[in-house]
Structures are given as C-alpha cells and as structure tokens.
Amino acid sequence: MNPIEGIHHITLITGDAPGNVDFYARVLGLRLVKKTVNQDDPGVYHLFYADENGSPGTEMTFFEYPGARRGRAGGGMVHTLISRVGSAQALDFWADRLTAEGIGSDRDGDRLRFADPEGLGHELQVDAGAELLSAEHPQIPPEHAIGGLIGVRAYSLDPEHSGKLLTDVLGATPTGTSAYELRGDERAATITVEDL
C-alpha cells in the first residue's frame, strides 16, 4: 500500500457564491481557478480556488447551495483549515488586512486564527523556508501570500478509531496524542483529530 502523501484539496459548502468569491479571491488572495457546476447536480455551482498553477495542496472547492443555513461542525467534520505563510511578518500583514476588512483574528505565536464569513475556521501558520505555492494578487506582496494547505483540524466522536483509520488505512504517522502526518516527497500535511 502506498501512503497518501498529503492533502490534495478540501471541498466545502457555501450558501453565498458571490460572498465566497469576494472573501477567498479578493480578501485572501487565492486564485479562482474555475467556476463550474456539480456534475451530480448541475444546478449547483462548484468554485475552485488554488495557487497560480492549481497545484495539489493549494486547492479549496466550494459547492453553492443558495441560502444554506450556517453550518455547525460536528463529528467527522473538518472545522479549521491550516495554511502556510512564510514569516511572522506575513502574520502581521494578515492581521492588519483582516482588521481592515472587519474580520477579527487571534494571534498566538506563529499562528493567526480567524473565520470566513460563514464561520469556517482558518489558521495561518509560519512555515519558514517552505516553498510558498501562492496566487498573484495586486494587494498582497508575494512574500506574504498564503502558500498552500498544511493541515486540518477535525472533530471525531471516537478519536482513537479515527486515529487507526488515519494510520492503518491512509498511512499517516502519529506525531502527538491527536495529530497525524501525511508526508510526500516535498510536503507534509497534518490532520489533528479533536474529541467532540
């Protein structure tokens, strides 16, 4: 069995495609790579965000269900996406940019936490020295750009069982009591399983 080498992309739901594009493309500076429809339900938009090349590990996709109620993360659900930035100065830049947009954030050392307008948690983490896979944006200096997904936090009703799935089926390596690493040739991603 070949282990999974990282996170290719994350797929989520939005109730507001225009607001979603505004936040992820304009505010966060991700590239809207493609707007298409859900192949299983052609009446549903499917939005793709990534770096300039659509590189694996940078992609987020959203299905739009207009007017969908704001979600609440439960067992088996990802509640926070963790992305890399290149420096502590990048965190300063993002804290200022988010504040200017009316979005609250919380700085904790080499991490900055905030939520999108629909409540999905985000965390920017300094990963100095890593290659940033980023999109070009006129208001975001390249050295401060968001540079790809490096992890997720998820809730579990049975963290021990989830850990066995991650190690025995997906080939992840435990890195702590609730953290598991998927490592490819050049990149790693961490999945943290939290008790609900």
Number of C-alpha atoms within 10 A of each C-alpha: 6 7 16 16 18 24 23 14 18 16 12 14 20 25 18 16 18 10 14 20 19 12 16 17 18 16 17 20 22 27 23 21 19 13 13 13 15 15 10 7 10 10 11 16 19 23 24 22 23 29 24 15 12 19 14 16 23 28 22 23 20 22 21 22 16 13 9 11 10 13 13 10 15 14 16 17 14 21 19 21 21 22 23 27 31 22 17 18 14 23 24 13 16 22 19 15 16 15 12 10 10 9 14 14 17 11 14 9 10 14 18 22 19 19 16 15 14 16 14 19 17 19 23 25 26 20 18 12 9 13 14 20 21 25 25 14 16 8 12 19 11 16 14 20 26 27 26 27 30 25 25 22 21 21 20 20 14 14 20 14 10 17 23 14 13 22 16 12 13 17 19 24 17 18 12 9 12 16 19 21 23 23 18 13 7 9 15 16 22 22 25 23 26 19 14 14
